[in-house]
Amino acid sequence: MFEEPIRRRGLFSLTPLIDVVFQLLLFFMLTTTFMQAQMLTVTTPAASDGGLPQDANVVEIWLMADGSTRVAEKPVTPESLGDALKAVLGGRIDLTVSIFAEKGSRTQAFVSAIEAARQAGVKNVATARVDKFKP
């Protein structure tokens, strides 16, 4: 009776699909940010030859070249810097925290000291670079 028409199966080319996928891959590779670098620019005054003035309203943090840290001339570990600073401040936020970085001290210790002062609620932070710690 009636014959069914023969259906031909069409062949599809994958080349346009591959081109689109390749362009998407390039787009995402070029526009994706995998890591954002954050920078902190610190300008410190030059080392002074004379002694530093003593002030009753200043709490000193010393960052030593050997990696040690002192708060009010008492050695502290980097982990306990915030607690030691809060203990010395005694809840007073009107005091100035001076951070003295000895020549050769680590930048991360400097950033940690600034962060500890900020968390302690201090409004005034001063920085200085010194050649050597003089007790």
Residue frames as a rotation matrix with the C-alpha (Angstrom) as fourth column:
MET 1
0.563 0.827 0.000 0.00
0.827 -0.563 0.000 0.00
0.000 0.000 -1.000 0.00
PHE 2
0.901 -0.268 0.340 1.53
-0.197 -0.953 -0.231 3.25
0.386 0.141 -0.912 1.03
GLU 3
0.226 -0.906 -0.358 5.21
0.814 0.378 -0.442 3.29
0.535 -0.192 0.823 1.43
GLU 4
0.805 -0.043 -0.592 6.64
0.414 -0.675 0.611 5.39
-0.426 -0.737 -0.525 4.14
PRO 5
0.814 -0.556 0.166 9.07
-0.201 -0.539 -0.818 7.98
0.545 0.633 -0.550 2.92
ILE 6
0.319 -0.808 -0.495 12.67
0.839 0.484 -0.248 7.29
0.440 -0.336 0.833 3.77
ARG 7
0.997 -0.030 0.076 13.93
-0.065 -0.854 0.516 9.58
0.049 -0.519 -0.853 6.46
ARG 8
0.262 -0.965 -0.007 17.48
0.450 0.129 -0.884 10.57
0.854 0.228 0.468 6.22
ARG 9
0.682 -0.153 -0.716 19.32
0.694 -0.177 0.698 11.21
-0.233 -0.972 -0.014 9.32
GLY 10
0.816 -0.367 0.447 21.07
-0.053 -0.817 -0.574 14.57
0.576 0.444 -0.686 9.15
LEU 11
0.150 -0.848 -0.508 24.68
0.947 0.270 -0.172 14.88
0.283 -0.455 0.844 10.25
PHE 12
0.986 0.154 0.058 25.37
0.122 -0.923 0.366 17.80
0.110 -0.353 -0.929 12.49
SER 13
0.138 -0.976 0.166 28.74
0.363 -0.106 -0.926 19.48
0.922 0.188 0.340 12.51
LEU 14
0.633 0.041 -0.773 30.25
0.774 -0.028 0.633 20.03
0.004 -0.999 -0.049 15.95
THR 15
-0.348 -0.873 0.341 32.69
0.862 -0.441 -0.249 22.69
0.368 0.207 0.906 14.76
PRO 16
-0.101 0.319 0.942 30.45
-0.064 -0.947 0.314 25.71
0.993 -0.028 0.116 15.58
LEU 17
0.889 0.440 -0.123 29.74
0.057 0.159 0.986 24.28
0.454 -0.884 0.116 19.04
ILE 18
0.348 -0.851 -0.394 33.44
0.937 0.310 0.158 23.79
-0.012 -0.425 0.905 19.73
ASP 19
-0.417 -0.482 0.771 34.13
0.551 -0.808 -0.207 27.36
0.723 0.338 0.603 18.57
VAL 20
0.356 0.643 0.679 31.52
-0.235 -0.641 0.731 28.77
0.904 -0.420 -0.077 20.95
VAL 21
0.919 -0.044 -0.393 32.80
0.370 0.447 0.814 26.71
0.140 -0.893 0.427 23.88
PHE 22
-0.026 -1.000 0.003 36.37
0.981 -0.026 -0.193 27.82
0.193 -0.002 0.981 23.17
GLN 23
-0.322 -0.040 0.946 35.32
0.179 -0.984 0.020 31.48
0.929 0.176 0.324 23.08
LEU 24
0.740 0.620 0.262 33.45
-0.189 -0.182 0.965 31.11
0.646 -0.763 -0.018 26.37
LEU 25
0.656 -0.583 -0.480 36.47
0.754 0.532 0.384 29.44
0.031 -0.614 0.789 27.93
LEU 26
-0.372 -0.820 0.435 38.71
0.785 -0.528 -0.325 32.31
0.496 0.220 0.840 26.82
PHE 27
0.062 0.486 0.872 36.23
-0.103 -0.866 0.490 34.89
0.993 -0.121 -0.004 28.07
PHE 28
0.933 0.359 -0.039 36.00
-0.014 0.144 0.989 33.35
0.361 -0.922 0.139 31.54
MET 29
0.364 -0.875 -0.318 39.74
0.929 0.364 0.062 32.82
0.061 -0.318 0.946 31.81
LEU 30
-0.467 -0.609 0.641 40.47
0.622 -0.742 -0.252 36.44
0.629 0.281 0.725 30.96
THR 31
-0.052 0.536 0.843 37.79
-0.295 -0.815 0.500 38.02
0.954 -0.222 0.200 33.14
THR 32
0.785 0.349 -0.512 38.06
0.316 0.484 0.816 35.88
0.532 -0.803 0.269 36.27
THR 33
0.077 -0.735 0.674 40.02
-0.729 -0.503 -0.465 37.16
0.680 -0.455 -0.575 39.24
PHE 34
0.299 -0.009 -0.954 41.47
0.300 0.950 0.085 34.32
0.906 -0.312 0.286 41.24
MET 35
0.095 -0.314 -0.945 43.18
0.994 -0.015 0.105 36.33
-0.047 -0.949 0.311 43.97
GLN 36
0.739 0.136 0.660 42.97
0.213 -0.976 -0.037 39.93
0.639 0.168 -0.751 44.97
ALA 37
-0.247 -0.888 -0.387 46.14
0.850 -0.007 -0.527 41.42
0.465 -0.459 0.757 46.34
GLN 38
0.882 0.466 0.069 45.75
0.357 -0.758 0.546 43.95
0.306 -0.457 -0.835 49.09
MET 39
-0.148 -0.980 0.132 48.53
0.684 -0.198 -0.702 46.38
0.715 -0.013 0.699 49.77
LEU 40
0.842 0.254 -0.475 49.30
0.527 -0.574 0.627 48.57
-0.114 -0.778 -0.618 52.71
THR 41
0.200 -0.775 0.600 51.60
0.436 -0.478 -0.763 51.49
0.877 0.414 0.243 52.01
VAL 42
0.794 -0.032 -0.607 53.51
0.590 -0.201 0.782 52.50
-0.147 -0.979 -0.141 55.09
THR 43
0.269 -0.726 0.633 55.73
0.199 -0.601 -0.774 55.54
0.942 0.335 -0.018 55.24
THR 44
0.736 -0.100 -0.670 57.84
0.677 0.060 0.734 55.73
-0.033 -0.993 0.112 58.36
PRO 45
0.885 -0.464 0.050 60.22
-0.462 -0.886 -0.044 58.48
0.064 0.016 -0.998 59.38
ALA 46
0.251 -0.889 -0.384 63.95
-0.148 0.357 -0.922 57.92
0.957 0.288 -0.042 59.19
ALA 47
0.430 -0.186 -0.884 65.75
0.809 0.515 0.285 56.49
0.402 -0.837 0.372 62.18
SER 48
0.812 -0.136 0.568 66.73
-0.283 -0.942 0.179 59.09
0.511 -0.306 -0.803 64.72
ASP 49
-0.127 -0.952 -0.279 70.14
0.123 0.264 -0.957 59.27
0.984 -0.156 0.084 66.34
GLY 50
-0.666 -0.107 0.739 68.91
-0.627 -0.455 -0.632 60.69
0.404 -0.884 0.236 69.62
GLY 51
-0.935 0.353 -0.032 66.76
0.297 0.730 -0.615 59.02
-0.194 -0.585 -0.788 72.22
LEU 52
-0.383 0.886 0.262 63.02
0.410 -0.091 0.908 58.92
0.828 0.455 -0.328 71.93
PRO 53
-0.632 0.178 0.755 61.03
-0.619 -0.702 -0.352 61.21
0.467 -0.689 0.554 74.24
GLN 54
-0.831 0.377 -0.408 59.17
0.529 0.762 -0.373 59.52
0.170 -0.527 -0.833 77.06
ASP 55
-0.589 0.731 0.344 55.49
-0.614 -0.682 0.397 60.37
0.525 0.022 0.851 77.36
ALA 56
-0.823 0.306 0.479 53.07
-0.303 0.477 -0.825 59.16
-0.481 -0.824 -0.300 80.01
ASN 57
0.190 0.976 -0.109 50.24
-0.582 0.023 -0.813 59.00
-0.791 0.218 0.572 77.44
VAL 58
0.186 -0.220 -0.958 52.08
-0.931 0.271 -0.243 56.69
0.313 0.937 -0.155 75.05
VAL 59
0.563 -0.051 0.825 52.11
-0.290 0.923 0.255 52.89
-0.774 -0.383 0.505 75.04
GLU 60
-0.056 -0.714 -0.697 55.06
-0.974 -0.113 0.194 51.51
-0.217 0.691 -0.690 73.10
ILE 61
0.854 0.158 0.496 55.09
-0.026 0.965 -0.262 48.39
-0.520 0.211 0.828 70.96
TRP 62
-0.006 -0.933 -0.361 58.56
-0.843 -0.189 0.503 47.31
-0.537 0.307 -0.785 69.88
LEU 63
0.973 0.220 0.067 58.99
-0.135 0.783 -0.607 45.00
-0.186 0.582 0.792 66.89
MET 64
0.249 -0.961 0.121 62.45
-0.462 -0.008 0.887 43.47
-0.852 -0.276 -0.446 67.03
ALA 65
0.017 -0.366 -0.930 64.60
-0.997 0.059 -0.042 42.29
0.070 0.929 -0.364 64.13
ASP 66
-0.913 -0.407 0.034 64.78
-0.408 0.905 -0.117 38.78
0.016 -0.120 -0.993 65.62
GLY 67
-0.500 0.801 -0.329 60.96
0.079 0.420 0.904 38.46
0.862 0.426 -0.273 65.42
SER 68
-0.484 0.321 -0.814 60.19
0.874 0.217 -0.434 39.12
0.037 -0.922 -0.386 69.08
THR 69
-0.020 0.592 0.805 57.67
0.250 -0.777 0.578 41.71
0.968 0.213 -0.133 70.23
ARG 70
-0.733 -0.189 -0.653 57.58
0.677 -0.125 -0.725 43.89
0.056 -0.974 0.220 73.35
VAL 71
0.239 0.796 0.556 54.67
0.388 -0.603 0.697 45.85
0.890 0.049 -0.453 74.81
ALA 72
0.797 -0.013 0.604 55.68
-0.453 -0.675 0.582 48.44
0.400 -0.738 -0.544 77.41
GLU 73
-0.082 -0.994 0.076 59.15
-0.927 0.048 -0.372 46.82
0.366 -0.101 -0.925 77.52
LYS 74
-0.096 0.092 0.991 57.70
-0.580 0.804 -0.130 43.38
-0.809 -0.587 -0.024 78.40
PRO 75
-0.887 -0.268 -0.376 58.20
-0.461 0.461 0.758 40.53
-0.029 0.846 -0.533 75.91
VAL 76
0.073 0.939 0.336 54.99
-0.537 0.321 -0.780 39.08
-0.840 -0.124 0.528 74.45
THR 77
-0.598 -0.164 0.785 54.21
0.466 0.726 0.506 36.47
-0.653 0.668 -0.357 71.83
PRO 78
-0.965 0.243 -0.095 52.59
-0.222 -0.574 0.788 37.58
0.137 0.782 0.608 68.57
GLU 79
-0.421 0.853 -0.310 49.45
0.502 0.503 0.704 35.63
0.756 0.141 -0.639 69.50
SER 80
0.127 0.462 -0.878 49.05
0.991 -0.094 0.094 37.45
-0.039 -0.882 -0.470 72.83
LEU 81
-0.824 -0.502 0.263 49.87
0.530 -0.847 0.045 40.93
0.200 0.176 0.964 71.48
GLY 82
-0.263 0.812 0.521 46.23
0.010 -0.537 0.843 42.08
0.965 0.227 0.133 71.48
ASP 83
0.626 0.510 -0.590 45.57
0.539 0.265 0.800 40.87
0.564 -0.819 -0.109 75.02
ALA 84
-0.149 -0.773 -0.616 48.80
0.982 -0.190 0.001 42.39
-0.118 -0.605 0.788 76.34
LEU 85
-0.817 -0.127 0.563 47.98
0.312 -0.917 0.246 45.71
0.485 0.377 0.789 74.69
LYS 86
0.174 0.958 0.226 44.47
0.072 -0.241 0.968 45.73
0.982 -0.152 -0.111 76.15
ALA 87
0.505 -0.042 -0.862 45.92
0.831 0.293 0.472 44.98
0.233 -0.955 0.183 79.61
VAL 88
-0.573 -0.785 -0.237 48.40
0.815 -0.577 -0.058 47.85
-0.091 -0.226 0.970 79.38
LEU 89
-0.664 0.376 0.647 45.77
0.098 -0.813 0.574 50.27
0.742 0.444 0.502 78.05
GLY 90
-0.874 0.337 -0.350 43.34
0.414 0.142 -0.899 49.38
-0.253 -0.931 -0.263 80.83
GLY 91
0.039 0.977 0.210 40.35
0.958 0.023 -0.287 50.40
-0.285 0.212 -0.935 78.73
ARG 92
0.192 -0.029 -0.981 41.68
0.038 -0.999 0.036 53.89
-0.981 -0.044 -0.191 78.00
ILE 93
0.398 0.000 0.917 41.33
0.887 0.255 -0.385 54.76
-0.234 0.967 0.102 74.34
ASP 94
0.996 -0.042 -0.078 42.76
-0.054 -0.986 -0.156 58.28
-0.071 0.160 -0.985 74.74
LEU 95
0.283 -0.954 0.103 46.32
-0.126 0.070 0.990 56.90
-0.951 -0.293 -0.100 74.88
THR 96
0.566 -0.231 -0.791 48.55
-0.824 -0.135 -0.551 56.87
0.021 0.964 -0.266 71.83
VAL 97
0.707 -0.380 0.597 50.10
0.205 0.917 0.341 53.59
-0.677 -0.118 0.726 70.74
SER 98
0.406 -0.680 -0.610 53.56
-0.885 -0.459 -0.076 54.04
-0.229 0.571 -0.788 69.24
ILE 99
0.914 -0.131 0.384 54.87
0.208 0.964 -0.164 51.17
-0.349 0.229 0.909 67.13
PHE 100
0.318 -0.895 -0.312 58.65
-0.838 -0.420 0.349 51.11
-0.443 0.150 -0.884 66.84
ALA 101
0.994 -0.003 0.108 59.92
0.058 0.854 -0.516 48.78
-0.091 0.520 0.850 64.15
GLU 102
0.261 -0.965 0.022 63.56
-0.235 -0.041 0.971 47.85
-0.936 -0.259 -0.238 64.52
LYS 103
0.093 -0.311 -0.946 65.54
-0.989 -0.141 -0.050 47.73
-0.117 0.940 -0.321 61.30
GLY 104
-0.788 -0.376 -0.488 65.04
-0.497 0.856 0.142 44.24
0.364 0.354 -0.861 59.84
SER 105
-0.621 0.639 0.454 61.71
-0.225 0.410 -0.884 43.53
-0.751 -0.651 -0.110 61.56
ARG 106
-0.774 0.369 0.515 58.93
0.618 0.618 0.486 41.75
-0.139 0.695 -0.706 59.66
THR 107
-0.844 0.518 0.140 56.19
-0.376 -0.757 0.534 43.64
0.383 0.397 0.834 57.85
GLN 108
-0.105 0.845 -0.524 53.58
0.216 0.534 0.817 41.11
0.971 -0.028 -0.239 59.01
ALA 109
-0.321 -0.065 -0.945 54.44
0.943 0.073 -0.326 41.88
0.091 -0.995 0.038 62.64
PHE 110
-0.985 -0.050 -0.166 53.93
0.060 -0.997 -0.053 45.58
-0.163 -0.062 0.985 61.86
VAL 111
-0.520 0.850 -0.089 50.51
-0.382 -0.138 0.914 44.94
0.764 0.509 0.396 60.30
SER 112
-0.051 0.478 -0.877 49.55
0.641 0.689 0.338 42.70
0.766 -0.545 -0.341 63.24
ALA 113
-0.677 -0.253 -0.691 50.52
0.716 -0.444 -0.539 45.45
-0.170 -0.860 0.482 65.70
ILE 114
-0.918 0.397 0.003 48.37
-0.375 -0.871 0.318 48.00
0.129 0.291 0.948 63.87
GLU 115
-0.223 0.868 -0.443 45.46
-0.121 0.427 0.896 45.53
0.967 0.253 0.010 63.82
ALA 116
-0.254 0.078 -0.964 45.88
0.875 0.443 -0.194 44.82
0.412 -0.893 -0.181 67.57
ALA 117
-0.925 -0.096 -0.367 45.79
0.259 -0.866 -0.427 48.56
-0.276 -0.490 0.826 68.31
ARG 118
-0.691 0.721 -0.060 42.68
-0.512 -0.429 0.744 48.97
0.511 0.545 0.665 66.17
GLN 119
-0.069 0.683 -0.727 40.93
0.270 0.715 0.645 46.09
0.960 -0.152 -0.233 67.93
ALA 120
-0.508 -0.171 -0.844 41.85
0.858 -0.010 -0.514 47.57
0.079 -0.985 0.152 71.30
GLY 121
0.531 0.847 0.001 39.93
0.847 -0.531 0.020 50.71
0.018 -0.010 -1.000 70.31
VAL 122
-0.185 -0.694 -0.695 42.89
0.585 -0.646 0.490 53.08
-0.789 -0.317 0.526 70.14
LYS 123
0.841 0.541 -0.028 42.29
0.340 -0.568 -0.750 56.22
-0.421 0.621 -0.661 68.11
ASN 124
0.710 -0.654 -0.259 45.94
-0.704 -0.665 -0.250 57.36
-0.008 0.360 -0.933 67.72
VAL 125
0.737 -0.561 0.377 48.68
0.481 0.827 0.291 55.12
-0.475 -0.033 0.879 66.37
ALA 126
0.653 -0.634 -0.415 52.15
-0.725 -0.682 -0.099 56.42
-0.220 0.366 -0.904 65.62
THR 127
0.891 -0.411 0.193 54.93
0.444 0.878 -0.181 54.54
-0.095 0.247 0.964 63.85
ALA 128
0.598 -0.782 -0.176 58.68
-0.778 -0.619 0.106 54.93
-0.191 0.074 -0.979 63.73
ARG 129
0.807 -0.481 -0.342 61.64
0.244 0.800 -0.548 53.02
0.537 0.358 0.763 62.42
VAL 130
0.706 -0.624 0.334 64.63
-0.652 -0.389 0.651 52.65
-0.276 -0.678 -0.681 64.72
ASP 131
0.096 -0.767 -0.634 68.05
-0.750 0.364 -0.553 51.16
0.655 0.528 -0.540 64.13
LYS 132
-0.542 -0.346 -0.766 68.36
0.220 0.821 -0.527 49.29
0.811 -0.455 -0.369 67.42
PHE 133
0.626 0.767 -0.138 66.28
0.253 -0.033 0.967 48.76
0.737 -0.640 -0.215 70.57
LYS 134
-0.583 -0.776 0.239 67.70
0.032 -0.316 -0.948 50.71
0.812 -0.545 0.209 73.50
PRO 135
0.204 0.727 -0.656 66.04
0.737 0.326 0.591 49.75
0.644 -0.604 -0.469 76.80
